[in-house]
Amino acid sequence: MSGLEEFIRRVSEVTSLPLGGLGVMAGIFVALVVGTIARLTHLHRLSAEAGRALVRRLRTWWVIAFVVGLVVLLGRPATVGLVCLLSLLSLREYLAMVPERRRYQGLLRWVYAAAVLQYVWVYFELFELCIIFIPVLMFLLLTLRIVLMRQPEGFVHMVGTLQWGMMMLVFCLSHVALLLTLPPGTNPVGGGIGWFLYLVVLTEFNDIAQALWGRPLGRHKIIPEVSPAKSWEGLIGALVCTTLLAVLLAPLLTPLGERPPRFEGGPAGPWYGSAWAIAAGLMIGVGGFCGDVVISAVKRDAHVKDSGTLLPGQGGILDRVDSLTFTAPLFFHYVAFLYVP
């Protein structure tokens, strides 16, 4: 065994991170290095302002990769904590865009407390409570609390605004962390962190691929009134690339390259096994597009370009996690259907 192989093995043992996960993380940083060099070589062709914006975007990508990589190495508590923080920050950005938000000030402690509690249930693996807490319990309690404010004017708008925000940015996003709580037997290849990396890497890759295909080739707009940059060329190109990457990453992080237990005894063959990874790639590609345009509609309604300024060159946290609002619950329940008895 070479010195590098021994080092990788020891890192895997110390962090409890599977070798496939370490390989994927290393691949991400290699891709960042290559992408950064490629973009910086064209820096001299840009105006001073465009050049500064490019450098800010690249720096932000490095920070994101470093933070996510560190948190993954630290284990499940840190990863759940990071997803909770992202939920809280994106929820804050959403509420800042809501018209007449001053009326909601007295309710915000309820909303943020509910967001934190959702991740407490996730951390302690209280799955049944995770599934009903925001959609049922908080919906009823929040509705009653607004009634007790004795301000019936705008009641439906207030309930809908707050509940929709909690559903999208707390309940749906919490499914990213819920992947870490799946029984170890569901993923003998990469464990819970394998599911987590598979979803996050494919979702973010899909976002990037849509932009890379859409900018030079985008001629036919899909919903220009909501998201002018989204084109059929970008969507189709991203779907192909994301699905291909889903197939390539599946054996490194997940058991999706093989027949799932629910369909034991079905047809055999390599293509049948790859079908589950192909389905995951297509689902994440389409779901990521849907999450992106839904949050774009929110920003259009609020007449803002970005949800915030926390990520220089990329906008706010909500701009970065918008696709996950759709891909996370879809992928979690897809995996649960296939692998959880």
Buried (B, 14 or more C-beta within 10 A) or exposed (E): EEEEEEEBEEEBEEBEBBBBBBBBBEEBEEEBEEEBEEBEEEEEEBEEEEBBBBBBBBBBBBEBBEEBBEBBBEBBEEBBBBBBEBBBBBBBBBBBBBEEEEBBEEBBEBBBEBBEBBBBBBBEEEBEBBBEBBEEEBBEEBBEBBEEEEEEEEEEEBBEBBBEBBBBBBBBBBBBBBBBBBEEEBBEBBBBBBBBBBBBBBBBBBBBBBEBBBEEBBEEBBEEEBBEBBBBBBBBBBBBBBBEBBBEBBBBBBBBBBBBEEEEEEEEEEEEBBBBBBBBBBBBBBBBBBBBBBBBEBBBEBEBEBBBEBBBBBBBBBBBBBBBBBBBBBBBEBBBEBBBE
